[in-house]
Amino acid sequence: MLKALHENRGIQLVIGLVMGIGFGFLLQKGGVTRYDVIIGQLLLKDFTVIKVMLTAVLVGKIGVHFLRSIGMAQLHPKPGSIGSTLLGALIFGAGFAILGYCPGTMVGAVGQGSLDALFGGIPGMLLGAGLFAALYPRLERNVLNKGAFGELTLPQLLKVHPWWVIVPVAVMIIVLLALIEGSGL
């Protein structure tokens, strides 16, 4: 069944659309599409965003690796580098600082009717994507491949079974979430 889904591009697009709408709905219900919540996070006054993201990382990390361990999923890590990570962080951070949204929360904010996200964020993302595409050949030569580390994952780097990384990281996330929740933030 999974092989048939993998080979059917139309079904993949429908599943992607449904999952995207569901993701946006959950972001909105979690409150992280609201500008004041995001700015509160950046000012270290409202930790709703970090709680939602850490919970997603925890569930996703365990879920993906569980499915992988029973043979229902495969990991396909993309090659990485220090240059691409730093440039991506710079672009993401600049956009986040200017408008107060990340790409996911911005699309969710558009869905709930936020005009600042619609008229500032969407054109900004499109302009940024166009500039990146236009500059890509030069960036690839001069920046993106600097400090390349390939498809290396943390368990591969540490030469341990993935669960030896997943379990301690999961425990750390749970402890951090408990500390944040206990502090009333």
C-alpha positions as CSV (number, residue, x, y, z in Angstrom):
1,M,0.0,0.0,0.0
2,L,2.8,2.5,0.9
3,K,4.6,1.7,-2.4
4,A,1.4,2.5,-4.3
5,L,1.1,5.8,-2.4
6,H,4.7,6.6,-3.1
7,E,4.3,6.1,-6.8
8,N,1.0,8.1,-7.1
9,R,1.9,11.8,-7.4
10,G,-1.8,12.9,-7.4
11,I,-2.5,11.2,-4.1
12,Q,0.7,12.6,-2.6
13,L,-0.4,16.1,-3.5
14,V,-3.8,15.6,-2.0
15,I,-2.3,14.1,1.2
16,G,0.2,17.0,1.3
17,L,-2.7,19.5,1.0
18,V,-4.8,17.8,3.7
19,M,-1.7,17.6,6.0
20,G,-0.9,21.2,5.4
21,I,-4.4,22.4,6.2
22,G,-4.3,20.2,9.3
23,F,-1.0,21.6,10.3
24,G,-2.2,25.2,9.8
25,F,-5.4,24.4,11.8
26,L,-3.3,23.0,14.7
27,L,-0.9,26.0,14.6
28,Q,-3.9,28.3,14.8
29,K,-5.6,26.3,17.6
30,G,-2.2,26.3,19.5
31,G,-2.2,30.1,19.3
32,V,1.1,30.4,17.4
33,T,-0.3,32.2,14.4
34,R,-1.0,35.3,16.5
35,Y,1.5,38.1,16.1
36,D,1.4,39.0,19.8
37,V,2.2,35.4,20.9
38,I,5.2,35.2,18.5
39,I,6.5,38.6,19.6
40,G,6.0,37.5,23.3
41,Q,8.2,34.5,22.5
42,L,10.9,36.7,20.9
43,L,10.8,38.9,24.0
44,L,11.0,35.8,26.3
45,K,7.6,36.6,27.9
46,D,5.3,34.0,26.3
47,F,6.7,30.5,25.7
48,T,3.7,29.1,23.7
49,V,5.7,28.8,20.5
50,I,8.5,26.9,22.1
51,K,6.1,24.6,23.9
52,V,4.3,23.8,20.6
53,M,7.5,23.3,18.7
54,L,9.2,21.1,21.3
55,T,6.1,19.0,21.6
56,A,6.1,18.6,17.8
57,V,9.8,17.7,17.8
58,L,9.2,15.1,20.5
59,V,6.3,13.4,18.9
60,G,7.8,13.6,15.4
61,K,11.2,12.3,16.5
62,I,9.7,9.3,18.4
63,G,7.1,8.6,15.7
64,V,9.5,8.7,12.7
65,H,12.1,6.5,14.4
66,F,9.4,4.1,15.6
67,L,8.1,3.7,12.1
68,R,11.7,3.3,10.8
69,S,12.4,0.6,13.4
70,I,9.4,-1.5,12.3
71,G,10.3,-1.0,8.6
72,M,7.4,1.4,7.7
73,A,9.6,4.4,7.0
74,Q,13.1,5.3,5.7
75,L,15.2,8.3,6.5
76,H,16.5,10.4,3.6
77,P,18.7,13.1,5.3
78,K,19.7,15.9,3.0
79,P,23.4,16.8,2.8
80,G,24.3,19.7,5.0
81,S,27.0,22.3,5.5
82,I,28.0,25.0,7.9
83,G,27.6,27.6,5.1
84,S,24.0,26.6,4.2
85,T,23.0,26.4,7.8
86,L,24.3,29.8,8.6
87,L,22.8,31.4,5.5
88,G,19.5,29.7,6.1
89,A,19.5,30.9,9.8
90,L,20.3,34.4,8.7
91,I,17.5,34.6,6.2
92,F,15.0,32.9,8.5
93,G,16.0,35.2,11.4
94,A,15.9,38.4,9.4
95,G,12.4,37.5,8.1
96,F,11.3,36.5,11.6
97,A,12.6,39.7,13.1
98,I,11.1,42.0,10.4
99,L,7.6,40.6,10.3
100,G,7.3,38.5,13.4
101,Y,6.3,35.3,11.6
102,C,8.1,32.1,10.5
103,P,6.9,30.6,7.2
104,G,4.5,28.1,8.8
105,T,2.9,30.6,11.2
106,M,2.7,33.2,8.5
107,V,0.6,31.0,6.2
108,G,-1.5,30.0,9.2
109,A,-2.0,33.7,10.0
110,V,-3.1,34.4,6.4
111,G,-5.6,31.5,6.9
112,Q,-7.1,33.2,9.9
113,G,-7.3,36.6,8.2
114,S,-4.2,38.5,9.3
115,L,-3.6,41.2,6.7
116,D,0.0,41.9,7.8
117,A,0.9,38.3,7.0
118,L,-1.0,38.4,3.7
119,F,0.4,41.7,2.4
120,G,3.8,41.7,4.0
121,G,4.7,38.1,4.6
122,I,3.6,36.3,1.4
123,P,5.1,38.9,-1.0
124,G,8.3,38.9,1.2
125,M,8.6,35.1,1.0
126,L,8.0,35.1,-2.7
127,L,10.6,37.9,-3.3
128,G,13.1,36.2,-1.0
129,A,12.6,32.8,-2.8
130,G,13.0,34.6,-6.2
131,L,16.2,36.3,-5.0
132,F,17.6,33.1,-3.6
133,A,16.8,31.2,-6.9
134,A,18.5,33.9,-8.9
135,L,21.6,34.0,-6.7
136,Y,21.7,30.2,-6.2
137,P,24.5,29.3,-8.6
138,R,26.8,32.0,-7.0
139,L,25.7,31.0,-3.5
140,E,26.3,27.3,-4.2
141,R,29.9,28.0,-5.3
142,N,30.8,30.5,-2.6
143,V,28.7,29.9,0.5
144,L,26.4,26.9,0.5
145,N,29.0,24.1,0.3
146,K,31.5,25.6,2.9
147,G,32.0,23.2,5.7
148,A,30.0,20.4,4.0
149,F,29.3,17.4,6.3
150,G,27.1,15.4,3.9
151,E,24.2,13.3,5.1
152,L,25.6,12.8,8.6
153,T,23.1,12.4,11.4
154,L,23.8,12.7,15.1
155,P,23.7,8.9,15.8
156,Q,26.1,8.4,12.9
157,L,28.4,11.1,14.3
158,L,28.4,9.5,17.7
159,K,28.5,5.9,16.2
160,V,25.5,4.8,18.3
161,H,22.1,3.3,17.7
162,P,19.6,6.1,17.0
163,W,17.5,5.2,20.1
164,W,20.6,6.1,22.2
165,V,20.2,9.6,21.0
166,I,16.4,9.7,20.8
167,V,15.7,8.7,24.4
168,P,18.0,11.2,26.1
169,V,16.9,14.0,23.8
170,A,13.2,13.1,24.5
171,V,13.9,13.1,28.2
172,M,15.6,16.5,28.0
173,I,12.7,17.9,26.0
174,I,10.2,16.6,28.5
175,V,12.2,18.1,31.4
176,L,12.4,21.4,29.6
177,L,8.7,21.5,28.9
178,A,8.0,20.7,32.5
179,L,10.3,23.5,33.7
180,I,8.7,26.0,31.3
181,E,5.2,24.9,32.4
182,G,6.1,24.9,36.1
183,S,7.4,28.4,35.8
184,G,4.0,29.6,34.5
185,L,5.4,30.9,31.2
